[in-house]
Amino acid sequence: MELRQLEYFVAVVEERSFTRAAQRERVAQPAVSAQIRRLERHVGQPLLTRSSRDVRLTGAGAAMLPYARAALAAVRDAQRAVDEVADLVRGSVAIGTVTLHPVDVAGLMAAFHSDYPDVEMTLGTDTSDVLLDELAAGRLDLAIVSIGLDADPSDLDLHVITDEAIEAAVAVDHPLARRKSVPLDVLCRYPLISLPMGTGLRSRLDSACAAAGVTPRIAFEATNPLELAELAEHGLGVAILPESMARDRPGLHAVSLAPALHGRLAWAWRRDMTNPAARLLCERARHQATRSGD
């Protein structure tokens, strides 16, 4: 029994096609068929049933599949262990971020690629809820997420990047521009401009309003906080923004919320991470965040 036979067997099962499995493994389709036949002769049982439309597991194939996957995973783990001993890092790292953050992710990736050119890196953006789900499912290795002060996910490690108040921001001629702070029941009398549901900032707002027994009236949503600020500057409502953004634009007046709301941006990764390349990148990300906060 050879590893490539197990690889082709798993590929055919997952693709449900000899042709697609061959494309995935980058070999000719007859080579896949030949190796599967050799594997079936070796175990003495047919593992797959073929038809013009589909490929399905036999009972013997279903019994063998988890062991084939475990054997391939063990080989990958063994290679990672050898690579670490030899100080060689390869593989892939998947990174996710919220739309706006202060981290030089491009610089982090460029420096890491310079030191470890064999590591393939991917980068995507989404809401914090989606990013946390992707981390939990193992589809991301690390991510920049917005997370509440009281949040402490049991399966994740966090390194805080920023921790700041969430405030209301209005145009200078808005009725709230005469105030320094506003309670949530008064705030909710006005049309609000917010990030969409699933984002950390929106979750903080919705939770605080629910606790206060009021319902926010969301007039506009945008995926980028800069767009929220621009909409507020044009008098279209009250933008809910991080304090640094609310107080950094001359066309806006910042108003504190009562009770105060806070949000954190943090690097997050799974505590049971086994990917050596991802562990190295996590250490660099944490070091970068610590250095920039000094």
N, C-alpha and C positions, 0 to 999 in steps of 0.2 A: 504494500500500500504506500503510495507516494503522496507528498503534500500537494503537488499540483493536481492530482486526482481529486483530493478533497476540496481544493480551491474551485475546480471546475464544477464539481457536484453542487457546492453551496451556491455558486454563481447561477447555475441552471435553475435551481430551486427558487432563488430570489428573483430572477428575471422571468421565470416561467417560460423560457425559450432558449433553445440551443444557440440560435443566431444572436440574440441579444447578449447571452453569456459570453460568446466568442468576442463580440465587440467590446464588452466590458473588460475581458482579460487580454484583449489585443492579440488574439491568435485567430487562425482560420477555424471555421466551424467544424470541419472534419476532425481537427485535432481534439476538440472538446468531446465530440461523439466517441472518438477512439479511446480517450482516457476514461470516460464514463463506462464504456464496455469493459475495459480492463479492470476497473474498480468492481464492477458487478461480478465479473468472473472470480476476482479475488475473494469476495465475501460470499459467493455462491448463491446470491439472490438478486432478482431485478430490483433496482432502487427507484426507478422512474417508469411511468407509463407515458408513452408518446402518442400524440394525435396531431392532426393537421392544424388544430387550433390552440392546443395547450400542452403543457407538460405537468404531470402531477406525481406526487410521491406515492410509492407503494407503502404497505405496512412496514416493510424492512427499511425503506428509505426514511420514513418518519422516525423510526427508532434510531437510525444512524445519524440523522441531521444534527441533533444537539451535541453529539460527541465530535462530529466533524468541525462544527463551529468552535467548540472548546479547544480542540487540537490546534486550529489555526490561531486562535487567540493566545494560546500558550506559546506558540512559536513567535508571535509578535512581541509578547512580553519578554521572552528570552532575548530577542534581538535588542529591545530597548535596554535591558540590563547590561548586555555586552557593550552597547554604545556608550552607556554612562560610564562604565569602567574605563573604556578607551577614550573618554572625553570627546565622543562624537555625538552630536545631536542632529537628528533628522526627524522627519514626520511632518505633522501639520498642527497649526494652532488656529482656532476660530475665536475671533474677538467681536464683541458687540458693544455698542454705546448708545446712550440717549442722544437726542438731536443736538443739544448744546451743552458744552462742558468746557472747563479750562485746561484740559489735558492735551499735551502735544503728542497725540497718539501716532501721527505720521512720523515724528522724530523718533519715538520709541521703537516703532517697527523698523525704521531705516537702520538704526544702530544695531538692533537685534539681527537683522538680515545680514549686515556687514560681518558680524561675528559668527553667525550660523546660517550660511547661504543655502544649506540643504533643507531648511525648515520652510515649508509652504505656509503662508499666513493669509487669512481672509478677514475682512472687516465689514460689518454691517451695522445699520442703525434701526432702532425700533423703540417702542415704549418700554418702560421699566417692567411692567407686568409680563410682557412677551419675553424680554431678555431673561428675567428670572425663571420663567418656564423653560426657556431654551437651556439655561445652565442646569436646571434640575434634570432635564432629559438627556444631558450630555452632548447636545448639539453645539454648545458653546463651551469654550474652556475658561474664559474670563470676560467680564463685562463691566462697563461703567453704568451704574444704575442709581436712580433716586430712591431713597429709602427713609422711612420715618424714624424719629428718634427712639421710639420704643420697639422698633423691629429688631429681632435677633434670630435670623433663620438658623435652625439647628444644623442644617446640612451645608451651610456656606461659611466661608471666612470673608471678612470685610476689612478693607483699609479705607478709612474716610479721607476724601479729597477736600470737600468743603462742607461746612455746617453753618447755615445762615438762616435768618428769618425770611418768611414769606410775607410780602406786603401787597397792598393795593396801590396802583399807579393810575393817575388820572391826568387829563389835559389841564392846563393851568386855569382854564375858565370853567371847569367842572364844579358843581356845588360842593363836592368833597374836598376841593383844593383849599378850602378854608380851614380844614381840620388836620390835626396831627395824628389822630387815631380814630378808628371807627369800629363799633361792635358789629358782630356778624349779622344781627337782625336788621341793622340799618344798612349794612353793605348789600344785603340781599334784596333791598328795595330797588336797586339799580341794575341795569343790564351788565353782565360780567363778560369778560374776555379771558378765556382760559385755554390751557392745553387740553387735549382730548382725554377721555376716560382711558385708564390703563397707565397713565403717566403718574410719576410720584407726586408732582405738585398738585395735580387734580385730585389724587387720592387724599392728600392732606386736607384740601379744601372741603371735599365732600364729607369726609369723616367728621371734621370740626362742625360743619353746618348741621349734620345729622344729630350730633351731640347737643347742639344748641336748639334743636327743634325747628330749624328753618330750612328752606329749600333754595339753593342758588339758582338764579335765572341766567342761564348761559346764553348770551346773544350771539357770540362768535367763538369759534374754535380755530386754532392754528397749531401746527406741529412744531413750530420753532418759536421760542420765547421772544426773539427779536420781532417777529411779526405781531405778537401780542402788543408789544410796546408801540409799534407803529400804528396799529389800529386805535389804541388809546390816545395817542397824540392827535389823531384826527377826530377825537371826540365821540367815538363810537361806543364807548362804555368804559368800565373799570377793569383794567388788566390786573391779573393776579400773577406776580412776578417774584423771583428771588430779590432780596433786598439790594444786592449790588447792582442789578439792572434797573430796579425801580428808582434808585437814587443817582444813577449815572447818566441820565438823559435830561438835557435842559428843557425839553418840551413836556416833561412829566413832573407831577407833584406826587411824592411818595407819602402814603398814609399807613401807619401801623395798624395791625388788626388786633382786636381784643375778643377773645383771648389770643395771645401770640401763637403763631404757627411757625414751625421750623421744618426745614428739609435738609437732608444730607445727600451729597453725591459720594459714591464709594466705588472702588474696585471690588468686585465680588468674584469668587471662584469656589468650586466645590472642595470641601475638606478631604474627600477621598480621591482627589485627583491623582492619576497614575502617569499622565503624559509628561515625560521629562522635559520636553521643549516648553510645554505650557508652564511647568513649575519654574523654569528659568525666567520666562517672560514675566510671570507673576512677581518674582523677586525684583526684577528691574522696574516694573510698574510701581511697586510699593516704594522702592528707593527713590524713583523719580518724584512721586507724590510727596514723600517726606522731605526731599531736598527743596522742592518748590514751595513748601509750607514754612521753611525756616526763615 
